C-alpha cells in the first residue's frame, strides 16, 4: 500500500506494551526461528542501551545478557605463509607469490585458476606440492576469537520448566571483564537464541544535535519522530533532493545515488524507500534502476507477472524488497510464512541444494494456483535475482526516513544543519559541504574571529554566519586554542593585535616561544601559544574585525605590528615584495592555513599569458559549472589549485603494455573536481606535472562523465595545454 499520511497519538494514561523479549526466547524445529533484531541507536548513547539490557534482564542475580563471540578465519595469504614456514620455503619466494594475490577472499580453487595464467604461481605449485595440499585442510579454520562489535544475546529465564541463565544454554567465557559466547552470532541464531545487534549510528546523534539547536534557537519542539510522521509531504525537501543538494544526507550523499535521485525525481516517501533499496551493485548491473526511472516517469508501462501485482504494485513490478518475493511465494505458491522466511535465508546464504528443492515446491505450488508453468519459471528466476540484491523493506524504510529527516532539516533550517555538518566533518568533507551551502542556503562561512570563534564552528543565527573554528587553523593545536579562549572568557574580548599579544604573552621571547616566569611557582609552565601561531591567526583573518581590516592585503601591516611586539622579522622568502600587494596571494595563504578563502581564479586566468595561447581552442569555465550535466562533452579551460596528485599504473587491454596516468584533484575555493591526464601526455610532461601539488595551474581539458565517480570529471586530450601559474 502507498503511504499517504502517518499520524501519532499519545495515550491518556500508562499502557502495558509487549516486551520484545517476552515468551520462551527459544525456538526449535520447523521453519520458524526468532528474528535477528538490528536496531540503530545514536552513537553517543549506545552504551546506555547495553547497560539497560543488563539491568532489565539480569534479574535476581542471574546472568541472561551477554555478547556474541566472533572468529577470524585463516585466509589464503596467511595460511600460505604459515605452512610455507613449516616446510622452510624461502621467505622471498613466499612474499613474491602472496604479493600476486589481489583479494583476501581468494580460496584454494582461485589459487589454481591463477596458476593457469601465471607462470610463477604455476612453478610454485609444482615445486612445493606438500604446501598446497596442507593449505586445503587449514583454510577457513578459526584463527582467533574476539567479541562481536554489536551482537547482544538475551537468554530465557527458564529452560525445561526450570530457572535458567545463559550458562545453561551454551558455553560462556569471560573476555575483558565481559561475558562472551563461545559460539559466534550465526551459531547462536541456529540454536534459536534471541540476538540483538545494538548498532551505533552517527547520523542519529547528528540529527539529535541539529534538532536541539533548532528547538533552542527558534522555539520549536521537533523530534525525529514528529518530522518523519508529520512532515512527509514537504515540497521544499523533495525539491532540495531532486536538485542534487545531498551533501551530508544519510545514505544519499554519494555522487552516484545523487544522480539516481535526480533521475527519479522523488515526490513521496515511497520513492525514497525504493531509491535506498535499489541503489546497489546488483540492481545497477541488471538495469533495475533504469527500469524504475522509466516506469516512474511513464515512459513505458510496467509489466506485472502472474499473481505478483499486489506484492509489487508500489515498485512498478520490480521486486525491490525481500518482503515482496516472500509475499509472492506465500500468495502464489502457497508457502506458509515460516517457509517464506526459510526461502529468504536460503537465497541470502546461497544454499544451492535448498534452493533446488524450494524451486520445485514453488513451481508446483504456482501451477496448482493457475499459473502457467513457463511463467512460474520466469517468476522463480526473478526471485533468485531479487535475492541477490533485495533489501528488507523495514530496513530500507528506516534508513529512508532517517535520510528524509536530515533533508527536511537542511531544507527548512539550513544554518543549523550546516553548523552540525561542519562540526562533525573531517577535512576532506568540508569543501564539498561549503560549496553546496553557498548554492542552496542563506548560511555563509566567515573567517575565524579571535573574539568569537572557538574549538568548534560557532554560528550567529541572527546573521546566519558560521565562524570558522580556531582548531581548524594549521599548527594551532588544541592546547593553544583552549589557552586563548580561557584568556578571553576570564578577562574579556581582545581589543587589538597588541592587546592580544600582551595578554597572551607575559614574559620574554626565546626562539619563537614565550615562557612564563620560572621563579614563580604559579607561572612555571610553558605558554602553549607562540609567534608562529600569532602569524597564522593574522593570516587567516582572526583579527580582521577588531582591526577593521577592509581588504586582505592590509593583513601585512598587522603582521608588521605583531613582529614589532614579538621581536621577529618578516622574511622576503615568505612575503615576496612583488606579492604582498596582491589580493590572491593573501587569499591563497588563508586557504592553505585554514581551508577557507575566496580566490578569484577567473581574474587570475584573465590576467595570465595563458589566456592568449588558449584563445579559440577552449572557453573558460568554473569547476562548479564543469560539474553540471549540461556541460558534459565541452572543451574548456580552467584555472585551479592542485589539491592532490597521484600516479596510477594500468595494463592496456589491447596491447598488454604497462602504462601510467595521473589523477589530479583540482580545487577552486570550495569546489572540487578530478582531472585525469592520460599516459602519452603524462609521460611527456612527467617532471613538470609531478611538482604541481599545491600549485596553481591553467589547463585545457574536456568534460566527461565518470561512472566510477558518479559525476563529471575532466580529462586531457592530445593537444591539451598545461601551465604552472
VMD Tcl script that draws the C-alpha trace (Angstrom):
set ca {
  {0.00 0.00 0.00}
  {1.08 3.57 -0.66}
  {1.79 5.61 2.48}
  {-0.18 8.84 2.24}
  {-0.15 10.00 5.83}
  {1.24 8.94 9.18}
  {-0.05 10.31 12.47}
  {0.83 9.72 16.12}
  {-1.27 9.79 19.27}
  {-0.29 9.98 22.91}
  {-2.11 7.73 25.35}
  {-4.09 9.43 28.11}
  {-2.67 7.03 30.66}
  {0.11 4.49 31.02}
  {-0.26 1.43 28.79}
  {1.14 -2.08 29.01}
  {3.18 -2.84 25.90}
  {4.51 -6.11 24.57}
  {8.12 -6.72 25.58}
  {10.19 -7.80 22.60}
  {11.86 -10.43 24.79}
  {8.69 -11.90 26.30}
  {7.96 -15.60 25.88}
  {10.24 -18.58 25.59}
  {13.05 -16.79 23.78}
  {13.99 -20.08 22.17}
  {12.52 -21.74 19.09}
  {13.16 -25.29 17.98}
  {12.22 -27.26 14.88}
  {10.30 -26.46 11.70}
  {10.97 -23.41 9.58}
  {10.40 -20.96 12.40}
  {13.18 -19.03 14.09}
  {13.47 -15.96 16.21}
  {14.30 -12.80 14.29}
  {17.74 -11.27 14.16}
  {16.95 -7.86 15.64}
  {19.06 -4.99 14.26}
  {18.42 -1.62 15.90}
  {20.38 1.55 15.23}
  {20.91 3.92 18.14}
  {22.56 7.32 18.37}
  {26.31 6.72 18.57}
  {26.66 8.79 21.74}
  {24.01 6.71 23.59}
  {24.84 3.14 22.61}
  {26.42 2.35 25.97}
  {23.18 3.36 27.69}
  {21.31 0.68 25.72}
  {23.75 -2.06 26.71}
  {23.50 -1.03 30.35}
  {19.70 -1.00 30.13}
  {19.57 -4.54 28.72}
  {21.78 -5.80 31.53}
  {19.73 -4.00 34.18}
  {16.42 -5.17 32.67}
  {17.17 -8.86 32.12}
  {19.87 -9.78 34.64}
  {17.29 -10.15 37.40}
  {17.74 -11.82 40.77}
  {21.47 -12.28 40.36}
  {21.02 -14.39 37.19}
  {23.16 -13.70 34.10}
  {20.96 -13.68 30.99}
  {22.64 -10.96 28.92}
  {25.99 -11.43 27.21}
  {27.89 -10.61 23.99}
  {28.22 -12.88 20.99}
  {31.69 -14.10 20.13}
  {33.25 -13.89 16.71}
  {36.04 -15.74 14.95}
  {38.59 -14.59 12.42}
  {39.30 -17.36 9.93}
  {42.51 -18.27 8.18}
  {42.78 -16.68 4.72}
  {44.85 -17.87 1.77}
  {47.75 -15.44 2.23}
  {48.14 -16.13 5.95}
  {47.81 -19.91 5.54}
  {50.35 -20.00 2.73}
  {52.89 -18.05 4.79}
  {52.36 -20.22 7.88}
  {52.55 -23.55 6.04}
  {55.49 -22.42 3.90}
  {57.37 -21.51 7.10}
  {56.93 -25.08 8.37}
  {58.35 -26.51 5.14}
  {61.19 -23.93 5.17}
  {60.27 -22.34 1.85}
  {62.48 -19.26 1.27}
  {60.73 -16.11 2.52}
  {61.43 -14.12 -0.67}
  {59.60 -16.75 -2.78}
  {56.58 -16.76 -0.45}
  {56.40 -12.97 -0.33}
  {56.51 -12.80 -4.12}
  {53.68 -15.33 -4.50}
  {51.42 -13.73 -1.88}
  {52.00 -10.29 -3.40}
  {50.35 -11.54 -6.59}
  {47.08 -12.31 -4.77}
  {44.63 -9.44 -5.24}
  {41.94 -10.39 -2.75}
  {41.92 -11.67 0.84}
  {38.82 -13.70 -0.04}
  {40.60 -15.89 -2.60}
  {40.29 -19.62 -1.92}
  {42.17 -22.79 -2.81}
  {40.42 -23.05 -6.19}
  {41.32 -19.44 -7.04}
  {44.97 -20.37 -6.48}
  {44.83 -22.96 -9.27}
  {42.92 -20.63 -11.56}
  {45.67 -18.08 -11.06}
  {48.28 -20.74 -11.81}
  {46.73 -21.25 -15.24}
  {47.79 -17.74 -16.29}
  {50.76 -17.01 -14.04}
  {53.98 -18.98 -14.60}
  {55.45 -18.07 -11.20}
  {52.41 -19.41 -9.31}
  {52.35 -22.50 -11.52}
  {56.00 -23.20 -10.76}
  {55.41 -22.70 -7.03}
  {52.61 -25.31 -7.03}
  {54.84 -27.86 -8.79}
  {57.87 -27.11 -6.59}
  {56.02 -27.26 -3.27}
  {53.04 -29.65 -3.65}
  {53.05 -30.52 0.08}
  {52.44 -26.84 0.92}
  {49.50 -26.64 -1.45}
  {47.98 -29.87 -0.10}
  {48.16 -28.72 3.53}
  {46.63 -25.35 2.67}
  {43.42 -27.03 1.59}
  {42.72 -28.53 5.01}
  {43.62 -25.44 7.03}
  {41.95 -22.62 5.08}
  {38.78 -21.27 6.63}
  {39.55 -22.65 10.08}
  {39.12 -20.27 13.04}
  {42.32 -18.42 13.86}
  {41.42 -16.16 16.77}
  {38.45 -15.16 18.86}
  {37.11 -11.78 19.80}
  {33.95 -10.01 20.94}
  {31.27 -9.19 18.37}
  {31.09 -5.42 17.93}
  {27.32 -5.16 18.39}
  {25.56 -8.51 18.96}
  {23.88 -8.86 22.37}
  {22.14 -12.12 23.36}
  {19.34 -12.45 25.90}
  {18.53 -15.95 27.12}
  {15.14 -17.07 28.52}
  {14.55 -17.11 32.26}
  {13.58 -20.79 32.15}
  {14.65 -23.97 30.39}
  {12.57 -27.14 30.52}
  {10.44 -25.57 33.24}
  {13.44 -24.81 35.47}
  {15.05 -21.43 36.25}
  {17.98 -20.86 33.94}
  {20.65 -18.39 32.94}
  {22.99 -18.07 29.99}
  {25.37 -20.84 31.16}
  {22.55 -23.37 30.81}
  {22.14 -22.76 27.05}
  {25.67 -22.57 25.65}
  {29.29 -22.29 26.77}
  {30.31 -18.86 28.05}
  {33.73 -17.37 28.74}
  {34.98 -14.08 30.11}
  {36.90 -11.60 27.95}
  {37.88 -8.09 29.07}
  {35.50 -8.43 32.05}
  {32.60 -9.23 29.69}
  {30.63 -12.45 29.35}
  {31.09 -13.72 25.79}
  {29.58 -16.68 23.94}
  {31.92 -19.44 22.78}
  {29.66 -19.57 19.70}
  {29.57 -16.89 17.04}
  {26.41 -14.98 16.13}
  {25.39 -17.34 13.31}
  {25.65 -20.39 15.57}
  {23.62 -18.65 18.25}
  {20.96 -17.97 15.65}
  {21.00 -21.61 14.53}
  {20.27 -22.92 18.03}
  {17.38 -20.48 18.30}
  {18.51 -17.88 20.82}
  {17.45 -14.27 20.51}
  {20.22 -11.99 19.22}
  {20.01 -8.22 19.04}
  {22.56 -6.08 17.18}
  {22.90 -2.87 19.18}
  {24.31 -0.70 16.41}
  {25.75 2.78 16.80}
  {24.78 5.28 14.09}
  {26.47 8.65 13.98}
  {23.63 10.06 11.86}
  {21.10 9.80 14.70}
  {23.43 11.68 17.02}
  {23.90 14.38 14.36}
  {20.15 14.71 13.81}
  {19.66 14.98 17.55}
  {22.22 17.80 17.71}
  {20.55 19.70 14.82}
  {17.08 19.32 16.33}
  {18.39 20.55 19.70}
  {19.77 23.71 18.04}
  {16.52 24.30 16.11}
  {14.37 23.87 19.21}
  {16.60 26.12 21.34}
  {17.13 28.80 18.71}
  {13.72 29.02 17.07}
  {11.47 27.97 19.95}
  {10.29 24.72 18.33}
  {9.53 21.28 19.73}
  {10.64 18.93 16.95}
  {11.74 15.33 17.31}
  {12.86 12.83 14.69}
  {9.51 11.13 15.24}
  {7.46 14.28 14.68}
  {9.39 15.12 11.48}
  {9.02 11.62 9.98}
  {5.34 11.41 10.89}
  {4.02 14.92 10.31}
  {6.29 16.45 7.66}
  {6.44 13.78 4.93}
  {4.79 15.93 2.26}
  {7.19 18.88 2.44}
  {7.78 20.12 -1.12}
  {10.94 22.03 -0.13}
  {12.54 18.77 0.98}
  {11.82 16.88 -2.23}
  {12.92 19.90 -4.28}
  {16.22 20.02 -2.39}
  {16.86 16.33 -3.11}
  {15.89 16.47 -6.78}
  {18.27 19.40 -7.31}
  {21.11 17.21 -6.06}
  {21.81 19.01 -2.76}
  {22.50 15.80 -0.89}
  {25.79 16.54 0.91}
  {25.77 15.05 4.43}
  {22.35 13.41 3.92}
  {22.38 9.91 5.36}
  {22.61 7.23 2.62}
  {22.08 9.81 -0.16}
  {25.36 11.74 -0.23}
  {27.44 9.81 -2.77}
  {27.62 11.21 -6.34}
  {26.14 8.02 -7.83}
  {22.99 7.87 -5.73}
  {22.61 11.66 -6.01}
  {22.43 11.29 -9.78}
  {19.93 8.44 -9.37}
  {17.76 10.66 -7.15}
  {17.86 13.42 -9.76}
  {16.81 10.94 -12.44}
  {13.95 9.54 -10.35}
  {12.71 12.97 -9.20}
  {11.11 11.62 -5.99}
  {7.98 13.32 -4.70}
  {6.93 10.94 -1.90}
  {8.46 8.78 0.81}
  {7.80 5.57 -1.15}
  {10.20 6.77 -3.84}
  {12.91 7.44 -1.25}
  {12.47 3.99 0.28}
  {12.77 2.40 -3.17}
  {15.82 4.53 -4.05}
  {17.56 3.43 -0.86}
  {16.85 -0.23 -1.61}
  {17.58 -0.10 -5.35}
  {20.93 1.67 -5.48}
  {23.10 -1.39 -5.05}
  {25.66 -3.05 -7.36}
  {23.41 -5.95 -8.36}
  {20.42 -3.76 -9.30}
  {22.68 -1.46 -11.27}
  {24.11 -4.44 -13.15}
  {20.71 -5.84 -14.17}
  {19.23 -2.45 -15.03}
  {16.53 -2.41 -12.33}
  {17.33 1.23 -11.51}
  {16.84 2.29 -15.13}
  {13.54 0.38 -15.27}
  {12.31 2.14 -12.14}
  {13.08 5.56 -13.68}
  {11.23 4.74 -16.90}
  {8.20 3.38 -15.04}
  {8.17 6.32 -12.62}
  {8.03 8.86 -15.45}
  {5.54 6.87 -17.54}
  {7.96 6.33 -20.40}
  {6.90 2.66 -20.52}
  {4.13 0.78 -18.77}
  {5.19 -1.69 -16.06}
  {4.51 -5.37 -16.65}
  {3.26 -7.48 -13.74}
  {3.81 -11.23 -13.78}
  {1.03 -13.65 -12.88}
  {-0.03 -13.23 -9.26}
  {2.58 -10.54 -8.42}
  {0.58 -7.32 -8.78}
  {-0.40 -6.84 -5.14}
  {3.13 -7.52 -3.92}
  {4.93 -5.27 -6.44}
  {2.47 -2.52 -7.39}
  {4.30 0.11 -5.32}
  {7.55 -0.56 -7.20}
  {6.17 -0.91 -10.74}
  {6.50 -4.71 -10.86}
  {10.16 -4.74 -9.72}
  {10.96 -6.97 -6.72}
  {12.83 -4.39 -4.67}
  {12.30 -5.76 -1.16}
  {12.66 -9.19 0.42}
  {9.08 -8.99 1.66}
  {7.87 -8.81 -1.95}
  {9.24 -12.15 -3.12}
  {8.26 -13.66 0.24}
  {4.71 -12.41 -0.34}
  {4.67 -13.87 -3.86}
  {5.87 -17.24 -2.52}
  {3.10 -17.14 0.08}
  {0.18 -15.98 -2.09}
  {1.11 -17.63 -5.40}
  {2.98 -20.80 -4.41}
  {1.22 -21.47 -1.11}
  {4.34 -21.32 1.11}
  {3.50 -20.87 4.78}
  {5.05 -17.78 6.40}
  {7.79 -19.81 8.07}
  {8.75 -21.32 4.75}
  {8.89 -17.90 3.06}
  {11.45 -16.80 5.65}
  {13.29 -20.07 5.06}
  {13.35 -19.13 1.36}
  {14.78 -15.71 2.17}
  {17.60 -17.20 4.22}
  {18.35 -19.88 1.62}
  {18.71 -17.24 -1.11}
  {20.79 -14.96 1.07}
  {23.20 -17.73 2.07}
  {23.34 -19.14 -1.49}
  {22.45 -22.69 -0.43}
  {22.10 -24.36 -3.85}
  {20.70 -27.67 -2.59}
  {17.97 -25.97 -0.60}
  {17.17 -23.63 -3.47}
  {16.66 -26.53 -5.84}
  {14.11 -28.21 -3.56}
  {12.38 -24.87 -2.88}
  {12.23 -24.21 -6.62}
  {10.34 -27.45 -7.20}
  {7.90 -26.60 -4.38}
  {7.43 -23.07 -5.70}
  {6.73 -24.05 -9.32}
  {4.38 -26.87 -8.32}
  {2.52 -24.58 -5.93}
  {2.25 -21.78 -8.51}
  {0.96 -24.16 -11.20}
  {-1.65 -25.55 -8.81}
  {-2.89 -21.98 -8.34}
  {-3.38 -21.48 -12.08}
  {-0.01 -20.01 -13.06}
  {1.36 -21.26 -16.41}
  {4.50 -23.37 -15.95}
  {6.66 -21.13 -18.16}
  {5.61 -18.05 -16.19}
  {6.24 -19.83 -12.89}
  {9.80 -20.46 -14.12}
  {10.15 -16.77 -15.02}
  {8.90 -15.62 -11.62}
  {11.24 -18.02 -9.83}
  {14.18 -16.66 -11.83}
  {13.21 -13.12 -10.78}
  {13.00 -14.25 -7.14}
  {16.51 -15.71 -7.39}
  {17.80 -12.47 -8.92}
  {15.97 -10.36 -6.34}
  {17.50 -12.40 -3.54}
  {20.95 -11.21 -4.61}
  {20.17 -7.55 -4.12}
  {16.83 -7.06 -2.40}
  {16.75 -5.31 0.94}
  {14.46 -5.77 3.87}
  {11.71 -3.15 3.39}
  {11.62 -2.13 7.03}
  {15.39 -1.59 6.86}
  {15.07 0.49 3.70}
  {12.15 2.46 5.19}
  {14.01 3.19 8.44}
  {17.06 4.45 6.54}
  {14.94 6.44 4.07}
  {13.02 8.12 6.90}
  {16.29 8.96 8.65}
  {17.57 10.45 5.40}
  {14.32 12.37 4.97}
  {14.62 13.85 8.47}
  {18.09 15.15 7.59}
  {16.91 16.53 4.24}
  {13.91 18.21 5.88}
  {16.14 19.91 8.45}
  {18.52 21.03 5.68}
  {15.63 22.42 3.61}
  {13.93 24.25 6.49}
  {16.77 25.07 8.91}
  {19.90 25.08 6.74}
  {22.09 27.12 9.08}
  {21.60 24.69 11.97}
  {22.08 21.73 9.63}
  {25.34 23.01 8.14}
  {26.69 24.04 11.54}
  {26.46 20.47 12.82}
  {27.62 19.01 9.49}
  {30.79 21.13 9.64}
  {31.37 20.29 13.30}
  {31.27 16.57 12.52}
  {33.08 16.68 9.15}
  {36.66 15.62 8.53}
  {38.96 17.83 6.48}
  {38.07 16.21 3.12}
  {34.32 16.66 3.67}
  {34.41 20.37 4.48}
  {34.96 21.83 0.98}
  {32.01 19.98 -0.67}
  {29.75 20.93 2.26}
  {30.68 24.61 1.97}
  {30.28 24.53 -1.82}
  {26.74 23.20 -1.52}
  {25.90 25.60 1.29}
  {26.75 28.55 -0.94}
  {24.33 27.26 -3.59}
  {21.25 26.33 -1.60}
  {21.10 28.31 1.63}
  {21.47 31.70 3.25}
  {24.09 30.35 5.62}
  {27.61 31.55 4.96}
  {31.06 30.69 6.23}
  {33.10 33.61 7.54}
  {36.78 33.67 8.54}
  {37.64 32.91 12.16}
  {37.37 35.72 14.68}
  {39.61 35.69 17.76}
  {36.74 37.15 19.81}
  {34.03 34.76 18.57}
  {35.46 31.51 17.24}
  {36.12 28.53 19.46}
  {37.17 24.91 19.26}
  {34.09 24.08 17.17}
  {32.36 26.06 14.43}
  {30.31 28.82 16.03}
  {27.13 30.19 14.45}
  {25.40 33.54 14.79}
  {21.82 32.55 13.96}
  {20.78 36.17 13.72}
  {23.02 36.73 10.70}
  {23.38 33.08 9.56}
  {27.17 33.46 9.80}
  {29.15 30.34 10.65}
  {32.53 31.34 12.10}
  {35.47 29.17 11.16}
  {36.86 27.10 14.01}
  {40.18 28.12 15.58}
  {41.13 24.46 15.90}
  {40.95 24.12 12.08}
  {43.86 26.56 11.65}
  {47.06 24.69 10.80}
  {49.68 24.35 13.55}
  {47.29 25.78 16.15}
  {46.80 22.86 18.50}
  {44.03 22.17 20.99}
  {46.01 23.48 23.97}
  {46.74 26.76 22.18}
  {43.06 27.27 21.33}
  {41.95 26.43 24.88}
  {44.51 28.89 26.26}
  {43.25 31.73 24.02}
  {39.60 31.02 24.84}
  {40.32 30.82 28.59}
  {42.02 34.23 28.49}
  {39.09 35.69 26.51}
  {36.49 34.32 28.91}
  {38.44 35.41 32.01}
  {39.45 38.95 31.05}
  {37.07 39.93 28.23}
  {37.30 40.42 24.48}
  {40.58 41.33 22.81}
  {40.69 44.92 21.52}
  {43.72 44.92 19.18}
  {46.62 42.82 17.99}
  {48.83 44.43 20.65}
  {46.27 43.79 23.37}
  {46.13 40.13 22.35}
  {49.92 39.75 22.42}
  {50.36 41.47 25.78}
  {47.65 39.35 27.40}
  {48.73 36.02 25.93}
  {52.48 36.51 26.27}
  {53.62 37.78 29.63}
  {57.33 37.16 29.67}
  {60.37 37.03 27.42}
  {60.55 35.64 23.90}
  {63.04 32.86 23.18}
  {63.19 31.22 19.77}
  {59.56 31.89 18.84}
  {58.26 30.65 22.19}
  {57.13 32.59 25.25}
  {57.99 31.16 28.61}
  {56.36 32.04 31.88}
  {58.45 33.11 34.85}
  {60.35 30.02 36.10}
  {60.83 31.61 39.51}
  {57.08 31.92 40.06}
  {55.55 28.56 41.05}
  {52.19 29.55 39.61}
  {53.72 30.62 36.31}
  {56.32 27.88 35.80}
  {54.71 26.42 32.71}
  {55.23 26.99 29.01}
  {52.69 29.18 27.28}
  {51.18 26.96 24.51}
  {50.94 29.89 22.06}
  {53.97 31.06 20.09}
  {54.84 33.69 17.49}
  {54.12 31.34 14.58}
  {50.60 30.84 15.93}
  {50.08 34.60 16.00}
  {51.26 34.90 12.41}
  {48.81 32.21 11.29}
  {45.95 33.78 13.26}
  {46.55 37.07 11.45}
  {46.84 35.48 8.01}
  {43.59 33.53 8.41}
  {41.66 36.70 9.29}
  {41.23 36.27 13.06}
  {41.92 39.96 13.70}
  {40.09 41.43 10.68}
  {37.03 42.56 12.66}
  {38.72 44.05 15.69}
  {41.28 45.84 13.49}
  {38.65 46.87 10.90}
  {40.55 45.27 8.01}
  {38.77 46.18 4.74}
  {41.00 44.25 2.31}
  {43.10 41.15 2.87}
  {46.28 42.94 1.75}
  {46.01 45.05 4.93}
  {46.93 41.99 6.95}
  {50.58 42.71 6.13}
  {50.52 45.81 8.37}
  {49.09 43.66 11.20}
  {51.97 41.25 10.72}
  {54.44 44.13 10.91}
  {52.87 45.33 14.19}
  {52.95 41.78 15.61}
  {56.57 41.36 14.52}
  {57.50 44.59 16.28}
  {55.87 43.46 19.52}
  {57.24 39.94 19.38}
  {60.71 40.71 18.03}
  {60.75 38.66 14.84}
  {61.24 39.68 11.18}
  {59.10 39.10 8.09}
  {61.33 37.32 5.59}
  {61.34 38.10 1.88}
  {61.07 34.36 1.24}
  {57.71 34.10 3.00}
  {56.46 37.51 1.90}
  {57.94 38.49 -1.50}
  {57.79 42.23 -2.12}
  {56.10 41.77 -5.51}
  {53.24 39.73 -3.97}
  {52.37 41.48 -0.70}
  {50.04 43.87 -2.53}
  {48.28 41.08 -4.43}
  {44.83 40.05 -3.23}
  {45.17 36.44 -4.42}
  {48.47 35.96 -2.51}
  {46.79 36.63 0.82}
  {43.75 34.59 -0.08}
  {45.95 31.64 -1.02}
  {47.76 31.95 2.32}
  {44.43 31.97 4.11}
  {43.21 28.92 2.20}
  {46.41 26.95 2.80}
  {46.40 27.68 6.55}
  {42.70 27.26 7.30}
  {40.84 25.76 4.34}
  {38.61 28.80 3.90}
  {39.04 31.66 1.46}
  {37.88 33.09 -1.82}
  {40.44 33.26 -4.60}
  {39.30 34.97 -7.82}
  {40.51 32.30 -10.24}
  {38.75 33.92 -13.18}
  {40.66 37.17 -12.65}
  {43.94 35.23 -12.43}
  {43.10 33.47 -15.71}
  {42.13 36.74 -17.46}
  {45.41 38.39 -16.42}
  {47.61 35.43 -17.40}
  {49.71 34.93 -20.53}
  {47.99 31.56 -20.98}
  {44.69 33.18 -21.96}
  {46.03 34.40 -25.33}
  {47.55 30.99 -26.10}
  {44.24 29.26 -25.31}
  {42.02 31.73 -27.16}
  {39.98 29.95 -29.83}
  {40.87 26.48 -28.50}
  {38.68 26.40 -25.36}
  {36.41 28.61 -23.27}
  {36.97 29.35 -19.58}
  {34.64 27.54 -17.19}
  {34.45 27.33 -13.39}
  {34.71 23.92 -11.72}
  {31.17 24.31 -10.41}
  {29.85 24.75 -13.94}
  {32.00 21.86 -15.16}
  {30.21 19.59 -12.70}
  {26.84 20.35 -14.31}
  {25.48 17.52 -16.52}
  {24.60 20.15 -19.15}
  {28.29 20.77 -19.85}
  {29.33 17.16 -20.50}
  {31.44 16.88 -23.66}
  {32.55 20.54 -23.76}
  {36.19 21.52 -24.26}
  {37.08 24.05 -21.58}
  {39.91 25.96 -19.91}
  {40.18 26.02 -16.11}
  {42.32 27.78 -13.54}
  {42.56 25.90 -10.24}
  {44.83 24.72 -7.43}
  {46.14 21.13 -7.43}
  {44.89 19.75 -4.09}
  {46.01 16.13 -4.65}
  {48.18 14.37 -7.21}
  {48.76 10.64 -7.74}
  {50.28 8.32 -10.37}
  {48.37 5.18 -11.35}
  {49.67 2.19 -13.34}
  {47.48 0.02 -15.57}
  {47.75 -2.58 -18.32}
  {46.48 -1.67 -21.78}
  {43.78 -4.25 -22.61}
  {44.59 -4.14 -26.32}
  {48.38 -4.33 -26.30}
  {49.08 -5.65 -22.82}
  {51.56 -2.80 -22.41}
  {52.05 -1.37 -18.91}
  {51.12 2.32 -18.87}
  {50.71 5.14 -16.38}
  {48.37 8.08 -15.97}
  {47.97 10.87 -13.45}
  {44.98 11.84 -11.33}
  {44.69 15.37 -10.03}
  {42.11 16.76 -7.65}
  {41.58 20.37 -8.67}
  {40.15 22.91 -6.25}
  {38.57 26.34 -6.72}
  {37.82 27.57 -3.22}
  {35.17 25.06 -2.09}
  {34.62 23.30 -5.44}
  {36.49 20.09 -6.31}
  {36.78 18.03 -9.49}
  {39.02 15.25 -10.75}
  {41.36 15.77 -13.73}
  {42.77 12.70 -15.48}
  {45.97 13.16 -17.51}
  {46.43 10.17 -19.81}
  {49.60 8.18 -20.49}
  {51.16 9.91 -23.53}
  {50.73 13.45 -22.24}
  {51.71 12.45 -18.72}
  {54.93 10.68 -19.74}
  {55.91 13.60 -21.99}
  {55.50 16.13 -19.14}
  {56.05 13.91 -16.09}
  {58.77 16.02 -14.47}
  {56.72 19.21 -14.61}
  {53.46 17.52 -13.56}
  {55.00 15.69 -10.56}
  {55.90 19.06 -8.98}
  {52.43 20.63 -9.28}
  {51.00 19.57 -5.90}
  {49.62 22.65 -4.05}
  {50.42 24.74 -7.15}
  {48.01 26.78 -9.26}
  {47.59 25.65 -12.86}
  {45.77 26.65 -16.05}
  {44.90 23.82 -18.43}
  {42.61 22.90 -21.29}
  {40.55 19.71 -20.99}
  {37.26 18.08 -21.88}
  {34.31 17.47 -19.52}
  {33.35 13.78 -19.30}
  {31.01 11.84 -17.05}
  {32.82 9.33 -14.84}
  {30.92 6.15 -13.98}
  {33.46 5.49 -11.24}
  {32.97 8.85 -9.52}
  {29.28 9.15 -10.38}
  {29.85 12.73 -11.53}
  {31.55 14.78 -14.24}
  {35.34 14.77 -14.36}
  {37.95 16.45 -16.54}
  {40.25 14.68 -18.99}
  {43.13 15.96 -21.05}
  {43.49 15.32 -24.79}
  {46.46 15.09 -27.18}
  {46.76 18.83 -27.80}
  {45.90 19.96 -24.24}
  {47.80 22.91 -22.85}
  {49.07 22.97 -19.25}
  {50.60 25.98 -17.46}
  {52.06 26.36 -13.97}
  {50.78 29.79 -12.89}
}
mol new
graphics top color blue
foreach p $ca { graphics top sphere $p radius 0.5 }
foreach p [lrange $ca 0 end-1] q [lrange $ca 1 end] { graphics top cylinder $p $q radius 0.2 }
display resetview
